[in-house]
Amino acid sequence: MSALILLIAALLGINHWLLEPAVKASTDLFELRLLPWLLLGTLAWLLAGRQHSQP
């Protein structure tokens, strides 16, 4: 009986320490929370342009 309790405790610990951060990271990725920052960086990069060297 105690082996079953230890197994359940280990599985809950794995869920808490490994699965929950992975779910949070994938949620942030799929909800596109970083999209405004990516767009702002892309816009700044496009506005900055390239320097052309003149001969």
SEFIZA-3560 file (N, C-alpha, C; in Angstrom, 3 decimals):
REM SEFIZA-3560
<numar><xx>0.826</xx><yy>-1.195</yy><zz>0.000</zz><atom>N</atom></numar>
<numar><xx>0.000</xx><yy>0.000</yy><zz>0.000</zz><atom>CA</atom></numar>
<numar><xx>0.873</xx><yy>1.264</yy><zz>0.000</zz><atom>C</atom></numar>
<numar><xx>1.973</xx><yy>1.248</yy><zz>0.761</zz><atom>N</atom></numar>
<numar><xx>2.820</xx><yy>2.438</yy><zz>0.823</zz><atom>CA</atom></numar>
<numar><xx>3.548</xx><yy>2.665</yy><zz>-0.504</zz><atom>C</atom></numar>
<numar><xx>3.800</xx><yy>1.584</yy><zz>-1.258</zz><atom>N</atom></numar>
<numar><xx>4.434</xx><yy>1.748</yy><zz>-2.571</zz><atom>CA</atom></numar>
<numar><xx>3.495</xx><yy>2.489</yy><zz>-3.517</zz><atom>C</atom></numar>
<numar><xx>2.224</xx><yy>2.222</yy><zz>-3.417</zz><atom>N</atom></numar>
<numar><xx>1.242</xx><yy>2.915</yy><zz>-4.252</zz><atom>CA</atom></numar>
<numar><xx>1.182</xx><yy>4.401</yy><zz>-3.892</zz><atom>C</atom></numar>
<numar><xx>1.256</xx><yy>4.709</yy><zz>-2.628</zz><atom>N</atom></numar>
<numar><xx>1.242</xx><yy>6.112</yy><zz>-2.192</zz><atom>CA</atom></numar>
<numar><xx>2.494</xx><yy>6.823</yy><zz>-2.683</zz><atom>C</atom></numar>
<numar><xx>3.657</xx><yy>6.146</yy><zz>-2.597</zz><atom>N</atom></numar>
<numar><xx>4.893</xx><yy>6.745</yy><zz>-3.098</zz><atom>CA</atom></numar>
<numar><xx>4.847</xx><yy>6.955</yy><zz>-4.607</zz><atom>C</atom></numar>
<numar><xx>4.257</xx><yy>6.000</yy><zz>-5.322</zz><atom>N</atom></numar>
<numar><xx>4.124</xx><yy>6.143</yy><zz>-6.771</zz><atom>CA</atom></numar>
<numar><xx>3.232</xx><yy>7.327</yy><zz>-7.120</zz><atom>C</atom></numar>
<numar><xx>2.127</xx><yy>7.472</yy><zz>-6.430</zz><atom>N</atom></numar>
<numar><xx>1.219</xx><yy>8.597</yy><zz>-6.678</zz><atom>CA</atom></numar>
<numar><xx>1.905</xx><yy>9.916</yy><zz>-6.347</zz><atom>C</atom></numar>
<numar><xx>2.645</xx><yy>9.955</yy><zz>-5.237</zz><atom>N</atom></numar>
<numar><xx>3.364</xx><yy>11.173</yy><zz>-4.865</zz><atom>CA</atom></numar>
<numar><xx>4.421</xx><yy>11.516</yy><zz>-5.907</zz><atom>C</atom></numar>
<numar><xx>5.120</xx><yy>10.511</yy><zz>-6.418</zz><atom>N</atom></numar>
<numar><xx>6.137</xx><yy>10.762</yy><zz>-7.447</zz><atom>CA</atom></numar>
<numar><xx>5.490</xx><yy>11.283</yy><zz>-8.731</zz><atom>C</atom></numar>
<numar><xx>4.383</xx><yy>10.709</yy><zz>-9.131</zz><atom>N</atom></numar>
<numar><xx>3.704</xx><yy>11.167</yy><zz>-10.350</zz><atom>CA</atom></numar>
<numar><xx>3.178</xx><yy>12.590</yy><zz>-10.195</zz><atom>C</atom></numar>
<numar><xx>2.651</xx><yy>12.913</yy><zz>-9.024</zz><atom>N</atom></numar>
<numar><xx>2.194</xx><yy>14.282</yy><zz>-8.786</zz><atom>CA</atom></numar>
<numar><xx>3.364</xx><yy>15.262</yy><zz>-8.783</zz><atom>C</atom></numar>
<numar><xx>4.493</xx><yy>14.844</yy><zz>-8.241</zz><atom>N</atom></numar>
<numar><xx>5.680</xx><yy>15.694</yy><zz>-8.255</zz><atom>CA</atom></numar>
<numar><xx>6.182</xx><yy>15.939</yy><zz>-9.668</zz><atom>C</atom></numar>
<numar><xx>6.194</xx><yy>14.893</yy><zz>-10.485</zz><atom>N</atom></numar>
<numar><xx>6.600</xx><yy>15.050</yy><zz>-11.889</zz><atom>CA</atom></numar>
<numar><xx>5.649</xx><yy>15.993</yy><zz>-12.608</zz><atom>C</atom></numar>
<numar><xx>4.352</xx><yy>15.837</yy><zz>-12.344</zz><atom>N</atom></numar>
<numar><xx>3.375</xx><yy>16.725</yy><zz>-12.966</zz><atom>CA</atom></numar>
<numar><xx>3.609</xx><yy>18.168</yy><zz>-12.553</zz><atom>C</atom></numar>
<numar><xx>3.895</xx><yy>18.379</yy><zz>-11.284</zz><atom>N</atom></numar>
<numar><xx>4.059</xx><yy>19.742</yy><zz>-10.784</zz><atom>CA</atom></numar>
<numar><xx>5.336</xx><yy>20.387</yy><zz>-11.307</zz><atom>C</atom></numar>
<numar><xx>6.442</xx><yy>19.664</yy><zz>-11.329</zz><atom>N</atom></numar>
<numar><xx>7.738</xx><yy>20.247</yy><zz>-11.659</zz><atom>CA</atom></numar>
<numar><xx>8.049</xx><yy>20.247</yy><zz>-13.145</zz><atom>C</atom></numar>
<numar><xx>7.481</xx><yy>19.327</yy><zz>-13.911</zz><atom>N</atom></numar>
<numar><xx>7.812</xx><yy>19.245</yy><zz>-15.331</zz><atom>CA</atom></numar>
<numar><xx>6.667</xx><yy>19.641</yy><zz>-16.252</zz><atom>C</atom></numar>
<numar><xx>5.503</xx><yy>19.141</yy><zz>-15.967</zz><atom>N</atom></numar>
<numar><xx>4.401</xx><yy>19.343</yy><zz>-16.912</zz><atom>CA</atom></numar>
<numar><xx>3.796</xx><yy>20.739</yy><zz>-16.816</zz><atom>C</atom></numar>
<numar><xx>3.635</xx><yy>21.271</yy><zz>-15.623</zz><atom>N</atom></numar>
<numar><xx>3.011</xx><yy>22.588</yy><zz>-15.488</zz><atom>CA</atom></numar>
<numar><xx>3.822</xx><yy>23.708</yy><zz>-16.142</zz><atom>C</atom></numar>
<numar><xx>5.164</xx><yy>23.767</yy><zz>-15.988</zz><atom>N</atom></numar>
<numar><xx>5.913</xx><yy>24.797</yy><zz>-16.712</zz><atom>CA</atom></numar>
<numar><xx>5.840</xx><yy>24.624</yy><zz>-18.232</zz><atom>C</atom></numar>
<numar><xx>5.802</xx><yy>23.376</yy><zz>-18.688</zz><atom>N</atom></numar>
<numar><xx>5.688</xx><yy>23.143</yy><zz>-20.123</zz><atom>CA</atom></numar>
<numar><xx>4.334</xx><yy>23.616</yy><zz>-20.648</zz><atom>C</atom></numar>
<numar><xx>3.293</xx><yy>23.388</yy><zz>-19.890</zz><atom>N</atom></numar>
<numar><xx>1.959</xx><yy>23.850</yy><zz>-20.291</zz><atom>CA</atom></numar>
<numar><xx>1.909</xx><yy>25.371</yy><zz>-20.303</zz><atom>C</atom></numar>
<numar><xx>2.513</xx><yy>26.014</yy><zz>-19.307</zz><atom>N</atom></numar>
<numar><xx>2.516</xx><yy>27.475</yy><zz>-19.269</zz><atom>CA</atom></numar>
<numar><xx>3.290</xx><yy>28.054</yy><zz>-20.447</zz><atom>C</atom></numar>
<numar><xx>4.434</xx><yy>27.478</yy><zz>-20.758</zz><atom>N</atom></numar>
<numar><xx>5.234</xx><yy>27.964</yy><zz>-21.883</zz><atom>CA</atom></numar>
<numar><xx>4.487</xx><yy>27.784</yy><zz>-23.197</zz><atom>C</atom></numar>
<numar><xx>3.848</xx><yy>26.637</yy><zz>-23.380</zz><atom>N</atom></numar>
<numar><xx>3.111</xx><yy>26.427</yy><zz>-24.624</zz><atom>CA</atom></numar>
<numar><xx>1.880</xx><yy>27.329</yy><zz>-24.691</zz><atom>C</atom></numar>
<numar><xx>1.275</xx><yy>27.638</yy><zz>-23.560</zz><atom>N</atom></numar>
<numar><xx>0.133</xx><yy>28.547</yy><zz>-23.549</zz><atom>CA</atom></numar>
<numar><xx>0.568</xx><yy>29.942</yy><zz>-23.993</zz><atom>C</atom></numar>
<numar><xx>1.692</xx><yy>30.419</yy><zz>-23.459</zz><atom>N</atom></numar>
<numar><xx>2.198</xx><yy>31.728</yy><zz>-23.869</zz><atom>CA</atom></numar>
<numar><xx>2.533</xx><yy>31.733</yy><zz>-25.362</zz><atom>C</atom></numar>
<numar><xx>3.065</xx><yy>30.637</yy><zz>-25.850</zz><atom>N</atom></numar>
<numar><xx>3.428</xx><yy>30.566</yy><zz>-27.262</zz><atom>CA</atom></numar>
<numar><xx>2.193</xx><yy>30.575</yy><zz>-28.150</zz><atom>C</atom></numar>
<numar><xx>1.201</xx><yy>29.766</yy><zz>-27.810</zz><atom>N</atom></numar>
<numar><xx>0.019</xx><yy>29.665</yy><zz>-28.656</zz><atom>CA</atom></numar>
<numar><xx>-0.905</xx><yy>30.869</yy><zz>-28.541</zz><atom>C</atom></numar>
<numar><xx>-0.853</xx><yy>31.591</yy><zz>-27.422</zz><atom>N</atom></numar>
<numar><xx>-1.678</xx><yy>32.791</yy><zz>-27.291</zz><atom>CA</atom></numar>
<numar><xx>-1.014</xx><yy>34.007</yy><zz>-27.923</zz><atom>C</atom></numar>
<numar><xx>0.209</xx><yy>33.846</yy><zz>-28.395</zz><atom>N</atom></numar>
<numar><xx>0.961</xx><yy>34.900</yy><zz>-29.087</zz><atom>CA</atom></numar>
<numar><xx>1.088</xx><yy>36.158</yy><zz>-28.232</zz><atom>C</atom></numar>
<numar><xx>1.450</xx><yy>35.975</yy><zz>-26.968</zz><atom>N</atom></numar>
<numar><xx>1.620</xx><yy>37.126</yy><zz>-26.083</zz><atom>CA</atom></numar>
<numar><xx>2.829</xx><yy>37.958</yy><zz>-26.457</zz><atom>C</atom></numar>
<numar><xx>3.810</xx><yy>37.344</yy><zz>-27.110</zz><atom>N</atom></numar>
<numar><xx>5.009</xx><yy>38.085</yy><zz>-27.492</zz><atom>CA</atom></numar>
<numar><xx>4.875</xx><yy>38.725</yy><zz>-28.871</zz><atom>C</atom></numar>
<numar><xx>3.751</xx><yy>38.538</yy><zz>-29.529</zz><atom>N</atom></numar>
<numar><xx>3.571</xx><yy>39.070</yy><zz>-30.875</zz><atom>CA</atom></numar>
<numar><xx>3.745</xx><yy>40.585</yy><zz>-30.958</zz><atom>C</atom></numar>
<numar><xx>3.203</xx><yy>41.397</yy><zz>-30.050</zz><atom>N</atom></numar>
<numar><xx>3.434</xx><yy>42.850</yy><zz>-30.164</zz><atom>CA</atom></numar>
<numar><xx>4.915</xx><yy>43.218</yy><zz>-30.078</zz><atom>C</atom></numar>
<numar><xx>5.686</xx><yy>42.537</yy><zz>-29.223</zz><atom>N</atom></numar>
<numar><xx>7.114</xx><yy>42.822</yy><zz>-29.118</zz><atom>CA</atom></numar>
<numar><xx>7.849</xx><yy>42.405</yy><zz>-30.382</zz><atom>C</atom></numar>
<numar><xx>7.451</xx><yy>41.282</yy><zz>-30.962</zz><atom>N</atom></numar>
<numar><xx>8.073</xx><yy>40.850</yy><zz>-32.217</zz><atom>CA</atom></numar>
<numar><xx>7.769</xx><yy>41.829</yy><zz>-33.350</zz><atom>C</atom></numar>
<numar><xx>6.536</xx><yy>42.308</yy><zz>-33.396</zz><atom>N</atom></numar>
<numar><xx>6.168</xx><yy>43.280</yy><zz>-34.423</zz><atom>CA</atom></numar>
<numar><xx>6.909</xx><yy>44.601</yy><zz>-34.225</zz><atom>C</atom></numar>
<numar><xx>7.052</xx><yy>45.030</yy><zz>-32.978</zz><atom>N</atom></numar>
<numar><xx>7.778</xx><yy>46.261</yy><zz>-32.691</zz><atom>CA</atom></numar>
<numar><xx>9.248</xx><yy>46.128</yy><zz>-33.097</zz><atom>C</atom></numar>
<numar><xx>9.861</xx><yy>45.007</yy><zz>-32.781</zz><atom>N</atom></numar>
<numar><xx>11.247</xx><yy>44.782</yy><zz>-33.176</zz><atom>CA</atom></numar>
<numar><xx>11.411</xx><yy>44.725</yy><zz>-34.677</zz><atom>C</atom></numar>
<numar><xx>10.486</xx><yy>44.079</yy><zz>-35.364</zz><atom>N</atom></numar>
<numar><xx>10.540</xx><yy>44.008</yy><zz>-36.828</zz><atom>CA</atom></numar>
<numar><xx>10.362</xx><yy>45.394</yy><zz>-37.434</zz><atom>C</atom></numar>
<numar><xx>9.447</xx><yy>46.177</yy><zz>-36.891</zz><atom>N</atom></numar>
<numar><xx>9.231</xx><yy>47.534</yy><zz>-37.388</zz><atom>CA</atom></numar>
<numar><xx>10.466</xx><yy>48.399</yy><zz>-37.182</zz><atom>C</atom></numar>
<numar><xx>11.093</xx><yy>48.287</yy><zz>-36.016</zz><atom>N</atom></numar>
<numar><xx>12.308</xx><yy>49.061</yy><zz>-35.758</zz><atom>CA</atom></numar>
<numar><xx>13.426</xx><yy>48.637</yy><zz>-36.697</zz><atom>C</atom></numar>
<numar><xx>13.523</xx><yy>47.339</yy><zz>-36.963</zz><atom>N</atom></numar>
<numar><xx>14.551</xx><yy>46.832</yy><zz>-37.878</zz><atom>CA</atom></numar>
<numar><xx>14.318</xx><yy>47.353</yy><zz>-39.298</zz><atom>C</atom></numar>
<numar><xx>13.065</xx><yy>47.368</yy><zz>-39.715</zz><atom>N</atom></numar>
<numar><xx>12.756</xx><yy>47.863</yy><zz>-41.065</zz><atom>CA</atom></numar>
<numar><xx>12.995</xx><yy>49.371</yy><zz>-41.185</zz><atom>C</atom></numar>
<numar><xx>12.652</xx><yy>50.114</yy><zz>-40.136</zz><atom>N</atom></numar>
<numar><xx>12.851</xx><yy>51.556</yy><zz>-40.176</zz><atom>CA</atom></numar>
<numar><xx>14.324</xx><yy>51.933</yy><zz>-40.106</zz><atom>C</atom></numar>
<numar><xx>15.115</xx><yy>51.112</yy><zz>-39.464</zz><atom>N</atom></numar>
<numar><xx>16.539</xx><yy>51.409</yy><zz>-39.333</zz><atom>CA</atom></numar>
<numar><xx>17.234</xx><yy>51.359</yy><zz>-40.689</zz><atom>C</atom></numar>
<numar><xx>16.826</xx><yy>50.444</yy><zz>-41.535</zz><atom>N</atom></numar>
<numar><xx>17.400</xx><yy>50.331</yy><zz>-42.861</zz><atom>CA</atom></numar>
<numar><xx>18.840</xx><yy>49.883</yy><zz>-42.836</zz><atom>C</atom></numar>
<numar><xx>19.431</xx><yy>49.871</yy><zz>-44.013</zz><atom>N</atom></numar>
<numar><xx>20.827</xx><yy>49.470</yy><zz>-44.146</zz><atom>CA</atom></numar>
<numar><xx>21.658</xx><yy>50.680</yy><zz>-44.488</zz><atom>C</atom></numar>
<numar><xx>22.917</xx><yy>50.651</yy><zz>-44.088</zz><atom>N</atom></numar>
<numar><xx>23.838</xx><yy>51.695</yy><zz>-44.487</zz><atom>CA</atom></numar>
<numar><xx>24.494</xx><yy>51.239</yy><zz>-45.781</zz><atom>C</atom></numar>
<numar><xx>24.439</xx><yy>52.100</yy><zz>-46.768</zz><atom>N</atom></numar>
<numar><xx>25.076</xx><yy>51.781</yy><zz>-48.039</zz><atom>CA</atom></numar>
<numar><xx>26.445</xx><yy>52.447</yy><zz>-48.060</zz><atom>C</atom></numar>
<numar><xx>27.441</xx><yy>51.660</yy><zz>-48.402</zz><atom>N</atom></numar>
<numar><xx>28.775</xx><yy>52.248</yy><zz>-48.525</zz><atom>CA</atom></numar>
<numar><xx>28.913</xx><yy>52.893</yy><zz>-49.895</zz><atom>C</atom></numar>
<numar><xx>29.372</xx><yy>54.120</yy><zz>-49.897</zz><atom>N</atom></numar>
<numar><xx>29.542</xx><yy>54.839</yy><zz>-51.164</zz><atom>CA</atom></numar>
<numar><xx>30.987</xx><yy>54.770</yy><zz>-51.589</zz><atom>C</atom></numar>
<numar><xx>31.254</xx><yy>54.448</yy><zz>-52.847</zz><atom>N</atom></numar>
<numar><xx>32.643</xx><yy>54.361</yy><zz>-53.303</zz><atom>CA</atom></numar>
<numar><xx>33.330</xx><yy>55.707</yy><zz>-53.421</zz><atom>C</atom></numar>
//
